[in-house]
């Protein structure tokens, strides 16, 4: 039926549109099965868009429920980030990616808790992602939405500063490491805290340790006056909002106004929940 959407006969196109308008979310399993079987990339895209349209209302309700429950911890943030992945693939099994994070933590755990000093612990943590798991910053196609969706970052091992940080932050949560997000303007960072000392590091640049002076220089060069709050631990709700904003920018660049409008609605919900 979808293949007839571009039929040259107006009558055929009209009838196809009528049939599609009668579908509801109960049709999703059948549509998803069809999508898995077709080889035509254009038809697969159409099926994905149709499934998205049929499921967005329930997705939106789930998003609101997460916000109502509070996005106040890394676990809450992880739920929000995994839910956002369903904007890319509405029928995505997000539990597979949660288990992938579990497995990464299990591989790293024995070496990270082997009586290391704070500096050695941080170095072991960073090396795991960039030398053993081969994550890296996406420099050539920075604004591609794939670089912002957590499941795609886990699949492709590439991302932007905040999405790479989310992978590291969620593994750190499982290992009870004192690592937090830092919402610095223009470039998201992570912070490792040990005793009275804290260390900023940059996941987009292979976890390179960076000083506040270096960050301030970067901000001033981009017309931003550094403020103490730029280097403090960021509330999880603000991190979720920043992730949504990045997706807005990405889909604006891809000229997908419908997706942009949906994301702006999600962003408004976050702002209303937390008055960001």
C-alpha positions as CSV (number, residue, x, y, z in Angstrom):
1,X,0.0,0.0,0.0
2,X,2.8,2.4,0.8
3,X,4.4,1.8,-2.5
4,X,1.3,3.2,-4.1
5,X,1.6,6.6,-2.3
6,X,3.4,8.0,-5.4
7,X,1.1,6.3,-7.9
8,X,0.5,8.6,-10.9
9,X,-3.3,8.0,-10.6
10,X,-4.8,10.6,-8.2
11,X,-7.6,8.2,-7.4
12,X,-5.1,5.5,-6.2
13,X,-3.2,8.1,-4.1
14,X,-6.4,9.3,-2.5
15,X,-7.5,5.7,-1.6
16,X,-4.1,5.0,-0.1
17,X,-4.2,8.1,2.0
18,X,-7.7,7.1,3.2
19,X,-6.5,3.6,4.2
20,X,-3.4,5.0,6.0
21,X,-5.6,7.5,8.0
22,X,-7.6,4.6,9.3
23,X,-4.6,2.9,10.9
24,X,-3.9,3.2,14.6
25,X,-1.2,2.0,17.1
26,X,-2.5,-1.6,16.9
27,X,-1.2,-1.7,13.4
28,X,2.4,-1.1,14.5
29,X,3.5,-4.7,14.9
30,X,2.4,-5.6,11.4
31,X,4.0,-2.4,9.9
32,X,7.2,-3.2,11.8
33,X,7.3,-6.7,10.5
34,X,6.8,-5.3,6.9
35,X,9.6,-2.8,7.5
36,X,12.0,-5.6,8.4
37,X,11.2,-7.5,5.2
38,X,11.5,-4.7,2.6
39,X,14.7,-3.9,0.8
40,X,13.8,-0.6,-0.7
41,X,15.4,2.1,1.6
42,X,12.7,4.7,0.6
43,X,9.9,2.4,1.5
44,X,11.6,1.5,4.8
45,X,11.8,5.2,5.6
46,X,8.2,5.7,4.8
47,X,7.2,2.8,7.1
48,X,9.4,4.2,9.9
49,X,7.7,7.6,9.5
50,X,4.3,6.1,9.6
51,X,5.1,4.0,12.7
52,X,6.5,7.2,14.3
53,X,3.2,9.1,13.6
54,X,1.2,6.3,15.0
55,X,3.3,6.0,18.2
56,X,4.3,9.5,19.0
57,X,1.3,10.2,21.2
58,X,2.2,7.3,23.5
59,X,5.8,8.3,23.3
60,X,4.9,11.8,24.4
61,X,2.9,10.4,27.3
62,X,5.9,8.3,28.4
63,X,8.1,11.3,28.2
64,X,5.8,13.3,30.4
65,X,5.6,10.5,32.9
66,X,9.4,10.5,33.2
67,X,9.4,14.2,33.8
68,X,6.6,13.9,36.4
69,X,8.6,11.3,38.3
70,X,11.6,13.7,38.3
71,X,14.8,13.7,36.3
72,X,17.1,14.1,39.3
73,X,19.6,11.3,39.1
74,X,21.8,9.6,36.4
75,X,19.3,6.7,36.4
76,X,16.5,9.1,35.6
77,X,18.6,10.7,32.9
78,X,19.4,7.3,31.4
79,X,15.7,6.5,31.1
80,X,15.1,9.8,29.4
81,X,18.0,9.4,27.0
82,X,16.9,5.8,26.0
83,X,13.4,7.0,25.5
84,X,14.6,9.7,23.1
85,X,16.2,6.9,21.0
86,X,12.6,5.9,20.0
87,X,12.4,9.1,18.0
88,X,14.9,7.5,15.7
89,X,13.3,4.0,15.8
90,X,9.8,3.9,17.4
91,X,10.0,0.1,18.0
92,X,13.5,0.1,19.3
93,X,14.2,-2.4,22.2
94,X,16.0,0.0,24.5
95,X,16.6,-2.7,27.0
96,X,19.3,-4.1,24.6
97,X,21.3,-0.9,25.0
98,X,20.8,-0.8,28.8
99,X,22.3,-4.3,28.9
100,X,25.1,-3.1,26.6
101,X,26.0,-0.5,29.3
102,X,25.7,-3.2,31.9
103,X,28.3,-5.3,30.0
104,X,30.7,-2.4,29.6
105,X,30.6,-1.7,33.3
106,X,31.2,-5.4,34.0
107,X,34.2,-5.4,31.8
108,X,35.6,-2.3,33.3
109,X,34.8,-3.0,36.9
110,X,37.6,-5.3,38.0
111,X,40.3,-2.9,36.8
112,X,38.7,0.2,38.1
113,X,38.3,-1.1,41.6
114,X,41.8,-2.6,41.9
115,X,43.1,-0.3,44.7
116,X,44.0,2.6,42.3
117,X,44.7,6.2,43.2
118,X,42.2,8.8,42.1
119,X,44.4,9.7,39.1
120,X,45.0,6.1,38.1
121,X,41.3,5.4,38.4
122,X,40.4,8.3,36.1
123,X,43.1,7.3,33.6
124,X,41.9,3.6,33.6
125,X,38.3,4.8,33.2
126,X,39.1,7.0,30.2
127,X,41.4,4.5,28.5
128,X,38.7,1.9,28.6
129,X,36.4,3.9,26.3
130,X,38.9,5.3,23.8
131,X,41.6,2.6,23.7
132,X,39.6,-0.6,24.3
133,X,36.0,0.3,23.2
134,X,37.2,2.7,20.4
135,X,34.8,5.5,21.0
136,X,35.7,8.8,19.3
137,X,34.4,12.3,18.5
138,X,32.3,12.6,15.3
139,X,34.2,15.4,13.6
140,X,33.2,15.0,9.9
141,X,29.4,14.8,10.4
142,X,29.0,16.5,13.7
143,X,25.4,17.6,13.3
144,X,24.1,14.2,12.1
145,X,21.3,13.1,14.5
146,X,22.9,9.7,14.7
147,X,25.6,11.3,16.8
148,X,23.1,12.4,19.4
149,X,21.0,9.3,19.8
150,X,22.4,7.1,22.6
151,X,21.8,3.8,20.8
152,X,23.4,5.0,17.6
153,X,26.5,6.2,19.6
154,X,26.7,2.7,21.2
155,X,26.4,1.1,17.7
156,X,28.8,3.4,15.8
157,X,31.2,4.3,18.6
158,X,31.0,7.9,17.5
159,X,29.3,10.9,19.0
160,X,29.3,14.6,20.0
161,X,30.5,15.8,23.4
162,X,27.2,15.3,25.3
163,X,26.3,11.9,23.8
164,X,29.8,10.5,24.4
165,X,29.6,11.9,27.9
166,X,26.3,10.0,28.5
167,X,27.8,6.7,27.6
168,X,30.6,7.3,30.1
169,X,28.3,8.8,32.8
170,X,26.0,5.8,32.7
171,X,28.8,3.3,32.9
172,X,30.3,5.4,35.8
173,X,26.9,5.2,37.6
174,X,27.0,1.4,37.5
175,X,30.4,1.4,39.0
176,X,29.6,4.1,41.6
177,X,32.3,6.4,40.4
178,X,32.1,10.1,41.3
179,X,31.7,11.4,37.7
180,X,29.2,14.1,36.8
181,X,28.1,16.1,33.8
182,X,29.2,19.7,33.3
183,X,27.0,21.9,31.1
184,X,29.7,24.2,29.8
185,X,28.4,26.4,27.0
186,X,29.2,25.1,23.5
187,X,31.1,22.0,24.7
188,X,29.8,19.5,27.3
189,X,32.3,18.1,29.7
190,X,32.6,15.6,32.5
191,X,34.0,16.0,36.0
192,X,35.7,13.5,38.3
193,X,35.6,14.4,42.0
194,X,37.8,12.9,44.6
195,X,38.1,14.4,48.0
196,X,38.5,18.1,47.7
197,X,39.8,17.9,44.2
198,X,37.9,17.8,40.9
199,X,39.2,17.1,37.4
200,X,37.4,18.2,34.2
201,X,37.9,16.0,31.2
202,X,36.6,16.1,27.6
203,X,35.1,13.0,26.1
204,X,35.0,14.5,22.6
205,X,38.8,14.7,22.7
206,X,39.5,11.2,24.0
207,X,39.0,12.1,27.6
208,X,41.7,14.8,27.7
209,X,42.0,16.5,31.1
210,X,41.3,20.2,30.8
211,X,41.7,23.1,33.2
212,X,39.3,25.8,34.0
213,X,41.7,28.3,32.6
214,X,41.7,26.4,29.2
215,X,37.9,26.3,29.3
216,X,37.7,30.0,30.1
217,X,40.0,30.8,27.2
218,X,37.8,28.7,24.9
219,X,34.6,30.4,26.0
220,X,36.0,33.9,25.7
221,X,37.3,33.1,22.1
222,X,33.6,32.3,21.3
223,X,32.2,35.4,22.9
224,X,31.0,33.9,26.2
225,X,32.1,35.3,29.5
226,X,33.0,32.4,31.8
227,X,31.0,32.0,35.0
228,X,31.5,29.6,37.9
229,X,28.3,27.8,37.1
230,X,29.7,26.8,33.7
231,X,32.0,24.4,35.5
232,X,29.7,23.0,38.2
233,X,27.8,19.7,38.2
234,X,24.8,20.1,35.9
235,X,21.3,18.9,37.1
236,X,20.2,15.9,35.1
237,X,17.1,17.7,33.9
238,X,19.2,20.4,32.3
239,X,21.4,17.7,30.6
240,X,18.3,16.1,29.1
241,X,17.1,19.5,27.9
242,X,20.5,20.1,26.2
243,X,20.3,16.7,24.5
244,X,16.9,17.7,23.1
245,X,18.2,21.0,21.9
246,X,21.0,19.3,20.1
247,X,18.5,17.1,18.3
248,X,16.5,20.2,17.4
249,X,19.6,21.7,15.8
250,X,20.3,18.5,13.9
251,X,16.9,18.1,12.5
252,X,16.7,21.8,11.5
253,X,19.9,21.2,9.5
254,X,18.3,18.2,7.9
255,X,15.2,20.4,7.1
256,X,12.7,18.1,9.0
257,X,10.3,20.7,10.4
258,X,7.8,18.1,11.7
259,X,10.5,16.5,13.8
260,X,11.7,19.9,15.0
261,X,8.3,20.8,16.2
262,X,7.9,17.6,18.1
263,X,11.3,18.1,19.8
264,X,10.4,21.7,20.7
265,X,7.3,20.4,22.4
266,X,9.4,18.0,24.4
267,X,11.8,20.8,25.3
268,X,8.9,22.9,26.5
269,X,7.7,20.1,28.8
270,X,11.2,19.9,30.3
271,X,11.3,23.7,30.8
272,X,7.8,23.6,32.4
273,X,8.8,20.8,34.7
274,X,12.1,22.4,35.9
275,X,11.7,26.0,34.8
276,X,15.1,25.8,33.0
